[in-house]
């Protein structure tokens, strides 16, 4: 299926939202996943410039059929941050009535932060697969950064949102954060994802925009905290 996989990693402030100072500062990634043969595509974490993101799909000849949300934070799905209103899935739904796929635990957080209805959401459990054309995207529940954070595994590519970066991991001191759950997510729930899968994070917090997961596991300090006690000594306070 690799030949028919359509995949784009888009950097906020560069590939879209080029005049948005907040987008340039936050360096979020948005992702497009699709099936070249059917022309169907999903968008992951549409924020800042929905029209610009959808416009990239249009230029590629792809049709938006759904959205995936890694977690509820405004820089990923829209809402208010630091007194600044960020465009997101609310604007997306105004122009494209597509399903928004979330982990069930994240649903109340997303509705509160964006104002959309639960009727606009499709609730999932870990291990569910969302199809885009004939390509399956596995949803992996990775709580810790937020209660319903999720990663997406498709054709050897792991889109991790703010669960895991090339260097470091997501914060656990924001509403809904849980350091013990994040430890389990990184060391247990994602353990079955092979080293040769490529990690695609939610922000450009490193020189490279992606890296094989094996290299992340060997170089990222969060994997050197191998016991719950070591982890909580750093993240539990």
NUDRENMI-542111 format. One record per residue: residue in three letters; x, y, z of N, C-alpha, C, CB in turn. Coordinates in pm, whole numbers, plus 50000, padded with zeros to 5 digits. Glycine has a CB too. Layout:
! residues N
- Ala,X,Y,Z,X,Y,Z,X,Y,Z,X,Y,Z
...
! end
This chain:
! residues 237
- Unk,50082,49879,50000,50000,50000,50000,50086,50126,50000,49907,50001,50121
- Unk,50218,50110,50015,50305,50228,50028,50293,50320,49907,50449,50184,50046
- Unk,50281,50262,49787,50277,50345,49667,50151,50431,49659,50286,50258,49544
- Unk,50043,50384,49720,49920,50461,49711,49899,50553,49833,49802,50367,49697
- Unk,49987,50543,49932,49976,50629,50049,50012,50773,50014,50065,50577,50163
- Unk,49921,50863,50043,49946,51007,50032,49975,51057,50173,49825,51084,49967
- Unk,50091,51121,50193,50130,51163,50328,50203,51296,50318,50218,51057,50397
- Unk,50159,51394,50397,50225,51524,50401,50241,51570,50547,50145,51627,50320
- Unk,50360,51616,50579,50387,51680,50707,50396,51830,50679,50520,51625,50774
- Unk,50309,51909,50740,50300,52052,50714,50335,52130,50841,50158,52091,50664
- Unk,50422,52229,50827,50467,52308,50941,50392,52442,50946,50619,52332,50934
- Unk,50327,52468,51059,50255,52595,51077,50352,52711,51073,50178,52595,51209
- Unk,50312,52817,51005,50397,52933,50990,50488,52927,50870,50478,52952,51112
- Unk,50495,52809,50808,50580,52791,50689,50496,52738,50574,50697,52694,50719
- Unk,50439,52618,50591,50360,52556,50484,50217,52609,50480,50359,52406,50502
- Unk,50170,52661,50591,50038,52725,50599,50045,52826,50713,49923,52619,50623
- Unk,49948,52917,50719,49946,53022,50822,50077,53100,50824,49920,52961,50960
- Unk,50125,53133,50707,50256,53198,50696,50265,53336,50757,50295,53206,50556
- Unk,50152,53405,50772,50154,53540,50830,50108,53541,50975,50067,53633,50748
- Unk,50086,53426,51033,50036,53415,51170,50154,53403,51266,49940,53292,51184
- Unk,50176,53506,51348,50291,53508,51438,50282,53398,51543,50301,53643,51507
- Unk,50162,53367,51592,50147,53262,51691,50180,53126,51630,50003,53262,51749
- Unk,50134,53103,51508,50165,52977,51440,50315,52961,51421,50094,52970,51305
- Unk,50383,53068,51384,50527,53063,51365,50599,53035,51497,50578,53193,51304
- Unk,50546,53088,51606,50607,53068,51737,50583,52926,51790,50553,53171,51836
- Unk,50463,52874,51766,50426,52744,51823,50480,52626,51742,50276,52734,51833
- Unk,50517,52647,51617,50574,52545,51528,50501,52410,51535,50721,52524,51562
- Unk,50370,52416,51523,50290,52294,51516,50305,52224,51382,50142,52325,51542
- Unk,50292,52093,51384,50278,52017,51262,50132,51978,51242,50368,51891,51264
- Unk,50087,51985,51119,49960,51928,51075,49995,51820,50974,49864,52037,51014
- Unk,49914,51714,50967,49943,51604,50876,49825,51575,50785,49982,51479,50954
- Unk,49856,51533,50664,49756,51488,50568,49786,51343,50534,49756,51578,50439
- Unk,49683,51258,50543,49696,51115,50514,49588,51079,50414,49684,51028,50645
- Unk,49625,51013,50306,49524,50981,50207,49557,50859,50123,49502,51096,50119
- Unk,49462,50824,50039,49473,50715,49944,49476,50776,49805,49355,50612,49959
- Unk,49590,50767,49739,49605,50831,49608,49505,50775,49505,49747,50812,49557
- Unk,49471,50648,49517,49385,50587,49416,49241,50631,49429,49393,50436,49425
- Unk,49193,50647,49553,49054,50690,49572,49043,50842,49583,48995,50626,49697
- Unk,49154,50909,49612,49153,51054,49626,49100,51104,49760,49072,51113,49518
- Unk,49078,51014,49854,49026,51052,49986,49142,51085,50081,48939,50938,50046
- Unk,49117,51179,50174,49224,51220,50266,49168,51259,50401,49304,51336,50206
- Unk,49250,51239,50504,49224,51283,50640,49322,51393,50676,49234,51165,50740
- Unk,49278,51483,50764,49367,51585,50816,49385,51560,50965,49312,51728,50789
- Unk,49509,51569,51011,49541,51552,51153,49572,51688,51214,49661,51454,51172
- Unk,49498,51725,51316,49519,51848,51393,49516,51975,51306,49652,51841,51466
- Unk,49403,52002,51241,49392,52125,51162,49376,52247,51253,49273,52117,51065
- Unk,49469,52341,51245,49462,52461,51327,49529,52577,51256,49528,52437,51465
- Unk,49497,52699,51302,49553,52826,51255,49497,52872,51120,49703,52814,51245
- Unk,49497,52783,51020,49465,52825,50883,49400,52709,50810,49592,52874,50806
- Unk,49273,52686,50842,49203,52571,50785,49195,52583,50633,49063,52559,50844
- Unk,49167,52704,50584,49158,52722,50440,49288,52691,50369,49117,52863,50408
- Unk,49399,52730,50429,49529,52701,50370,49559,52553,50368,49637,52774,50445
- Unk,49522,52482,50474,49546,52338,50481,49462,52265,50377,49515,52284,50623
- Unk,49333,52299,50372,49245,52234,50275,49288,52270,50133,49098,52275,50298
- Unk,49339,52392,50116,49387,52432,49984,49501,52346,49935,49430,52575,49987
- Unk,49586,52300,50026,49695,52209,49986,49638,52077,49936,49791,52184,50105
- Unk,49534,52028,50003,49468,51907,49956,49409,51928,49817,49358,51864,50053
- Unk,49344,52042,49799,49283,52073,49669,49388,52073,49559,49211,52209,49674
- Unk,49502,52134,49586,49608,52139,49485,49662,52000,49452,49722,52228,49533
- Unk,49654,51909,49550,49701,51773,49528,49594,51684,49464,49747,51712,49660
- Unk,49475,51741,49443,49366,51664,49385,49303,51566,49481,49414,51592,49267
- Unk,49313,51594,49612,49259,51506,49714,49134,51569,49777,49364,51477,49823
- Unk,49043,51483,49822,48918,51528,49884,48918,51495,50033,48796,51464,49814
- Unk,48889,51595,50115,48885,51575,50260,48763,51493,50299,48885,51711,50333
- Unk,48786,51383,50372,48676,51298,50415,48669,51281,50567,48688,51164,50351
- Unk,48764,51337,50641,48760,51323,50785,48876,51394,50852,48760,51178,50824
- Unk,48867,51407,50984,48973,51471,51062,49007,51381,51181,48930,51613,51111
- Unk,49134,51385,51220,49183,51314,51337,49241,51416,51434,49291,51207,51298
- Unk,49206,51404,51561,49257,51496,51662,49345,51419,51760,49140,51566,51737
- Unk,49470,51465,51775,49558,51399,51872,49516,51430,52015,49704,51441,51849
- Unk,49474,51557,52040,49430,51596,52173,49365,51733,52167,49547,51596,52274
- Unk,49313,51779,52280,49222,51893,52281,49288,52030,52279,49137,51885,52398
- Unk,49418,52042,52294,49480,52173,52308,49457,52261,52186,49629,52157,52333
- Unk,49441,52391,52213,49398,52485,52110,49493,52493,51991,49383,52621,52168
- Unk,49622,52474,52015,49717,52482,51904,49709,52360,51812,49858,52496,51956
- Unk,49626,52262,51848,49608,52144,51764,49470,52136,51701,49633,52020,51845
- Unk,49367,52183,51773,49231,52171,51718,49153,52302,51723,49154,52065,51794
- Unk,49218,52408,51766,49151,52537,51775,49098,52566,51914,49039,52544,51676
- Unk,49075,52693,51940,49028,52739,52070,49110,52858,52114,49035,52626,52174
- Unk,49109,52885,52242,49178,53003,52294,49304,52963,52369,49086,53084,52385
- Unk,49412,53035,52342,49538,53013,52412,49604,53147,52435,49630,52918,52332
- Unk,49638,53175,52559,49705,53300,52597,49626,53423,52547,49848,53302,52539
- Unk,49492,53411,52551,49408,53522,52507,49396,53536,52357,49460,53648,52562
- Unk,49454,53443,52285,49453,53447,52138,49363,53335,52087,49598,53432,52080
- Unk,49274,53369,51995,49182,53271,51939,49243,53203,51817,49048,53336,51903
- Unk,49254,53071,51823,49313,52995,51714,49201,52923,51637,49417,52893,51767
- Unk,49204,52937,51507,49109,52868,51421,49137,52718,51423,49114,52922,51277
- Unk,49032,52637,51412,49054,52493,51415,48939,52415,51359,49080,52449,51555
- Unk,48901,52307,51427,48802,52215,51371,48664,52278,51361,48794,52090,51455
- Unk,48634,52381,51441,48506,52448,51426,48495,52510,51287,48488,52556,51535
- Unk,48600,52580,51245,48601,52638,51110,48602,52529,51004,48724,52730,51092
- Unk,48671,52419,51030,48673,52309,50934,48533,52255,50910,48765,52197,50984
- Unk,48457,52237,51018,48323,52180,51005,48226,52277,50939,48271,52140,51141
- Unk,48255,52405,50947,48169,52502,50880,48178,52490,50729,48205,52644,50923
- Unk,48292,52446,50679,48310,52433,50534,48306,52289,50486,48441,52496,50494
- Unk,48336,52194,50575,48340,52052,50537,48275,51970,50648,48487,52004,50509
- Unk,48160,51915,50623,48091,51833,50722,48150,51693,50720,47939,51829,50695
- Unk,48261,51678,50792,48331,51549,50796,48338,51501,50941,48474,51561,50735
- Unk,48350,51370,50962,48364,51319,51099,48498,51358,51159,48348,51167,51101
- Unk,48498,51386,51290,48620,51417,51365,48642,51302,51462,48609,51555,51441
- Unk,48751,51230,51444,48777,51108,51520,48862,51138,51643,48848,51003,51431
- Unk,48809,51102,51761,48877,51129,51888,48868,51006,51978,48814,51253,51960
- Unk,48962,50996,52072,48947,50897,52177,48832,50941,52269,49081,50881,52258
- Unk,48756,50844,52317,48638,50875,52398,48673,50963,52518,48572,50745,52446
- Unk,48786,50936,52582,48825,51013,52701,48851,51160,52670,48948,50953,52765
- Unk,48880,51192,52544,48913,51330,52508,48790,51411,52467,49013,51332,52395
- Unk,48677,51345,52442,48559,51412,52388,48513,51531,52471,48447,51314,52376
- Unk,48496,51518,52604,48449,51635,52680,48548,51750,52681,48420,51595,52822
- Unk,48675,51721,52672,48776,51826,52668,48770,51900,52536,48916,51766,52691
- Unk,48751,51828,52428,48745,51892,52296,48619,51975,52281,48751,51787,52185
- Unk,48507,51925,52329,48384,52004,52316,48393,52133,52398,48263,51923,52360
- Unk,48455,52126,52516,48469,52247,52598,48565,52347,52535,48518,52212,52738
- Unk,48673,52299,52478,48776,52391,52428,48741,52450,52291,48908,52320,52419
- Unk,48662,52377,52212,48631,52425,52077,48488,52472,52060,48657,52317,51978
- Unk,48399,52424,52145,48257,52461,52131,48179,52375,52035,48247,52602,52088
- Unk,48242,52274,51973,48167,52188,51882,48083,52090,51962,48261,52113,51787
- Unk,47987,52029,51894,47896,51935,51957,47953,51794,51957,47761,51937,51887
- Unk,47910,51713,52052,47949,51572,52050,47896,51502,51925,47899,51501,52176
- Unk,47791,51558,51864,47737,51499,51741,47837,51507,51626,47608,51568,51701
- Unk,47934,51599,51638,48036,51614,51533,48152,51518,51551,48088,51757,51532
- Unk,48154,51447,51665,48268,51361,51698,48234,51215,51679,48313,51386,51841
- Unk,48336,51138,51643,48326,50992,51641,48418,50941,51752,48366,50931,51500
- Unk,48360,50870,51849,48436,50825,51965,48505,50691,51935,48343,50811,52088
- Unk,48629,50679,51983,48707,50559,51957,48772,50504,52083,48812,50587,51852
- Unk,48806,50376,52076,48890,50311,52176,49024,50279,52112,48823,50181,52232
- Unk,49124,50254,52196,49257,50222,52144,49251,50095,52060,49357,50205,52259
- Unk,49319,50100,51946,49321,49986,51855,49222,49997,51742,49295,49863,51930
- Unk,49130,50092,51751,49038,50114,51639,49115,50157,51515,48931,50220,51675
- Unk,49060,50126,51400,49122,50162,51272,49025,50250,51194,49161,50036,51190
- Unk,49072,50364,51151,48995,50454,51066,49045,50436,50924,49007,50605,51112
- Unk,48953,50409,50832,48991,50386,50694,48983,50516,50614,48902,50280,50631
- Unk,49084,50537,50532,49081,50646,50433,49105,50578,50299,49188,50761,50464
- Unk,49001,50565,50220,49010,50479,50104,49034,50337,50151,49121,50525,50008
- Unk,49140,50275,50099,49174,50139,50140,49292,50135,50237,49207,50055,50017
- Unk,49328,50249,50293,49441,50258,50385,49390,50271,50528,49533,50377,50349
- Unk,49440,50187,50615,49397,50189,50755,49491,50270,50842,49386,50049,50808
- Unk,49432,50352,50929,49507,50430,51027,49469,50379,51165,49478,50585,51013
- Unk,49565,50320,51236,49538,50268,51370,49547,50379,51472,49636,50155,51405
- Unk,49448,50383,51562,49442,50483,51668,49492,50419,51798,49297,50538,51684
- Unk,49596,50477,51855,49656,50423,51977,49635,50524,52091,49809,50393,51957
- Unk,49561,50485,52191,49534,50573,52305,49660,50585,52390,49415,50518,52391
- Unk,49710,50708,52404,49833,50732,52481,49810,50845,52582,49952,50767,52386
- Unk,49731,50820,52685,49705,50926,52784,49831,50967,52858,49600,50880,52883
- Unk,49824,51084,52917,49936,51137,52995,49950,51285,52973,50067,51066,52958
- Unk,49971,51326,52848,49971,51469,52816,49831,51524,52836,50019,51495,52669
- Unk,49731,51451,52791,49589,51476,52819,49523,51340,52838,49519,51559,52704
- Unk,49399,51336,52891,49336,51206,52917,49312,51123,52792,49205,51228,52986
- Unk,49283,51187,52680,49251,51112,52559,49350,51133,52447,49116,51149,52512
- Unk,49472,51168,52479,49573,51182,52373,49582,51052,52294,49712,51218,52432
- Unk,49602,51065,52163,49615,50947,52081,49722,50968,51973,49480,50911,52016
- Unk,49784,50857,51933,49880,50855,51824,49819,50778,51708,50016,50791,51869
- Unk,49874,50800,51589,49822,50736,51469,49934,50660,51399,49758,50840,51375
- Unk,49910,50534,51373,50009,50449,51306,49957,50411,51169,50040,50323,51391
- Unk,50032,50452,51065,49992,50423,50928,50115,50393,50845,49911,50540,50868
- Unk,50121,50274,50788,50227,50236,50695,50368,50269,50750,50206,50307,50562
- Unk,50393,50232,50875,50525,50254,50933,50554,50396,50974,50628,50211,50837
- Unk,50451,50478,50984,50467,50617,51027,50383,50636,51154,50424,50718,50914
- Unk,50444,50690,51259,50375,50714,51386,50361,50864,51407,50452,50648,51505
- Unk,50239,50913,51396,50210,51053,51425,50175,51061,51573,50093,51108,51334
- Unk,50259,51129,51650,50252,51118,51796,50192,51238,51867,50387,51094,51849
- Unk,50154,51344,51793,50102,51460,51862,50202,51511,51964,49970,51428,51929
- Unk,50153,51541,52086,50241,51588,52192,50274,51477,52292,50178,51705,52264
- Unk,50245,51354,52258,50283,51243,52346,50433,51225,52348,50214,51114,52302
- Unk,50495,51233,52230,50639,51208,52220,50699,51296,52112,50669,51059,52191
- Unk,50810,51364,52145,50887,51441,52049,51019,51368,52022,50913,51585,52102
- Unk,51093,51415,51925,51225,51356,51900,51314,51375,52022,51290,51417,51775
- Unk,51300,51490,52088,51368,51518,52214,51262,51555,52318,51475,51633,52198
- Unk,51247,51473,52420,51149,51503,52523,51012,51447,52492,51140,51651,52543
- Unk,50915,51493,52571,50777,51445,52558,50684,51558,52601,50753,51315,52643
- Unk,50555,51532,52593,50456,51634,52629,50454,51663,52777,50321,51591,52584
- Unk,50410,51784,52809,50397,51826,52949,50285,51749,53018,50371,51977,52959
- Unk,50298,51736,53149,50193,51670,53227,50137,51763,53335,50246,51543,53292
- Unk,50175,51891,53332,50131,51985,53434,50016,52073,53388,50247,52071,53478
- Unk,49957,52044,53273,49842,52116,53223,49716,52039,53260,49851,52138,53071
- Unk,49597,52103,53253,49473,52033,53292,49457,51899,53219,49352,52122,53264
- Unk,49435,51795,53297,49418,51661,53241,49547,51583,53230,49357,51671,53108
- Unk,49661,51646,53259,49788,51576,53250,49807,51476,53362,49901,51675,53250
- Unk,49880,51369,53335,49902,51263,53434,50037,51198,53406,49786,51157,53430
- Unk,50139,51226,53487,50273,51173,53458,50281,51021,53462,50372,51229,53557
- Unk,50207,50957,53551,50212,50812,53557,50156,50750,53429,50134,50761,53679
- Unk,50048,50809,53377,49991,50758,53253,50086,50781,53135,49855,50825,53226
- Unk,50155,50895,53133,50247,50920,53024,50362,50820,53027,50301,51064,53031
- Unk,50410,50786,53144,50514,50683,53155,50465,50552,53092,50553,50659,53304
- Unk,50343,50511,53127,50289,50388,53071,50270,50398,52920,50157,50353,53138
- Unk,50229,50515,52874,50210,50532,52730,50340,50516,52654,50150,50668,52701
- Unk,50447,50578,52703,50575,50573,52633,50643,50438,52645,50666,50681,52685
- Unk,50639,50381,52764,50717,50259,52790,50637,50131,52769,50770,50262,52931
- Unk,50505,50141,52765,50424,50020,52750,50333,50026,52627,50340,49997,52876
- Unk,50248,50128,52618,50149,50131,52510,50213,50147,52373,50050,50244,52533
- Unk,50323,50221,52364,50392,50238,52236,50505,50138,52216,50446,50379,52226
- Unk,50526,50050,52313,50640,49958,52306,50632,49864,52187,50649,49877,52435
- Unk,50511,49831,52143,50497,49737,52033,50523,49800,51897,50359,49677,52034
- Unk,50531,49934,51890,50561,50000,51763,50708,49977,51733,50526,50154,51767
- Unk,50742,49921,51617,50881,49880,51591,50976,49998,51576,50887,49795,51468
- Unk,51103,49970,51598,51207,50072,51590,51217,50134,51452,51339,50013,51628
- Unk,51181,50059,51347,51196,50115,51213,51078,50202,51171,51213,50004,51114
- Unk,50975,50212,51255,50869,50310,51230,50929,50449,51244,50748,50290,51327
- Unk,50878,50544,51168,50929,50681,51173,50837,50766,51259,50941,50741,51030
- Unk,50895,50835,51356,50819,50921,51445,50799,51058,51382,50890,50935,51581
- Unk,50672,51101,51377,50635,51235,51332,50567,51306,51448,50542,51228,51205
- Unk,50633,51406,51509,50580,51469,51630,50480,51580,51601,50695,51525,51713
- Unk,50423,51636,51709,50326,51742,51695,50385,51880,51683,50235,51739,51810
- Unk,50515,51895,51714,50584,52024,51705,50725,52003,51652,50587,52096,51843
- Unk,50780,52106,51592,50920,52103,51549,51006,52155,51664,50941,52188,51419
- Unk,51033,52067,51760,51114,52101,51876,51256,52046,51862,51050,52048,52004
- Unk,51294,52008,51744,51426,51950,51720,51474,51995,51582,51422,51794,51730
- Unk,51599,51966,51552,51653,52006,51422,51581,51933,51309,51804,51977,51415
- Unk,51564,51802,51324,51499,51722,51223,51348,51715,51249,51559,51580,51218
- Unk,51267,51708,51143,51122,51702,51162,51070,51562,51191,51053,51755,51040
- Unk,51151,51459,51169,51110,51321,51194,51235,51236,51212,51021,51266,51076
- Unk,51214,51117,51267,51330,51030,51294,51279,50889,51320,51414,51083,51417
- Unk,51354,50786,51280,51314,50650,51315,51297,50636,51466,51417,50548,51264
- Unk,51197,50560,51504,51165,50548,51646,51280,50485,51724,51038,50465,51665
- Unk,51355,50396,51660,51470,50336,51728,51572,50440,51768,51535,50232,51640
- Unk,51596,50539,51681,51690,50646,51713,51636,50734,51825,51720,50732,51588
- Unk,51505,50756,51826,51444,50833,51934,51458,50759,52066,51294,50861,51904
- Unk,51435,50631,52064,51445,50553,52187,51588,50549,52241,51397,50411,52163
- Unk,51685,50554,52153,51824,50550,52200,51876,50688,52239,51913,50490,52093
- Unk,51818,50795,52184,51872,50928,52209,51788,51019,52296,51893,50993,52083
- Unk,51661,50988,52312,51571,51074,52390,51580,51037,52538,51423,51061,52339
- Unk,51605,51137,52623,51627,51111,52765,51509,51044,52832,51659,51239,52836
- Unk,51386,51061,52779,51269,51005,52848,51276,50853,52851,51139,51050,52779
- Unk,51350,50792,52759,51361,50646,52759,51474,50597,52849,51381,50596,52618
- Unk,51554,50689,52899,51655,50650,52997,51597,50646,53138,51774,50748,52993
- Unk,51479,50704,53154,51407,50693,53281,51325,50565,53275,51315,50820,53308
- Unk,51390,50454,53298,51333,50324,53264,51241,50265,53369,51442,50229,53236
- Unk,51242,50320,53489,51154,50268,53594,51053,50376,53634,51238,50221,53717
- Unk,50937,50335,53685,50840,50435,53731,50897,50528,53837,50717,50365,53787
- Unk,50984,50476,53921,51042,50559,54028,51131,50668,53969,51123,50471,54126
- Unk,51215,50632,53871,51299,50732,53806,51213,50836,53735,51394,50666,53707
- Unk,51109,50788,53669,51020,50879,53595,50953,50979,53686,50915,50801,53520
- Unk,50895,50930,53796,50818,51017,53885,50912,51112,53960,50736,50933,53985
- Unk,51038,51076,53978,51132,51166,54041,51151,51291,53956,51266,51095,54064
- Unk,51138,51277,53825,51154,51392,53737,51021,51459,53703,51223,51350,53609
- Unk,50918,51380,53677,50792,51435,53627,50681,51440,53731,50746,51355,53510
- Unk,50702,51382,53846,50593,51371,53943,50571,51491,54031,50616,51256,54028
- Unk,50666,51586,54033,50651,51697,54125,50561,51805,54067,50786,51756,54161
! end
